[in-house]
Amino acid sequence: MKFHSLRLPAALACLLLALALCACGQTQETPPAPSGVGSADQEDTTPSEGMTATASQDYQVTPGEDGTYTVTLDGAQVGGSAWIPCPGADQVDFAAYFDGNATSADREPVEEILQAMWAQRLGPGAKPDHMASNSTVADLEDSIVTDQGGETHYLFAEGDRVYDAWFQEGALTGQQMQAVLDTSLPENLA
């Protein structure tokens, strides 16, 4: 009889553990937040690489001048956008930057855009650790390391300037960042 009484609680504990693990693995998806205000409890909170957003954090998108915006989370700026002057930006071959057969002259226009973005964001002569990549969202994506942590920048060429939309890594979920880009980019870039 003692043998059965020991097995029953162990089996019950295993069953409860299995149910708890199944419940933790489920996520609930809801539609994105309306333009201008976001809440992680209204969106998929599955963190992407480096994400630390929690379900109770709200973010605010505040429009600025000239099609720019600022993203704040709990009163701190965690994203935003700016225009970078760049003559001939719409003629830059961004794919050449990643082409192993391209010459340094082919890569130079993208390098100049990156240096202008770093200088604008971090100060003249800045050369942060970074990783540029092709992007399905923008003409170029660049992840940089700053004193405040990592930032992801989405660069869009237009005429003689480049639009830089950036987010502090870990502040918003991927879905929240996409919602900001979808609703806050100037119409000619969206």
Secondary structure, 3 states (H helix, E strand, C coil): CHHHHHHHHHHHHHHHHHHHHHHHCCCCCCCCCCCCEEEHHHCCCCCCCCCCCCCCCEEEEEECHHHCEEEEECCEEEEEEEEEECCCHHHCCHHHHHCCCCCHHHHHHHHHHHHHHHHHHHCCCCCCCEEEECCCCCCEEEEEEECCEEEEEEEEEECCEEEEEEEECCCCCHHHHHHHHHHHCCCCCC
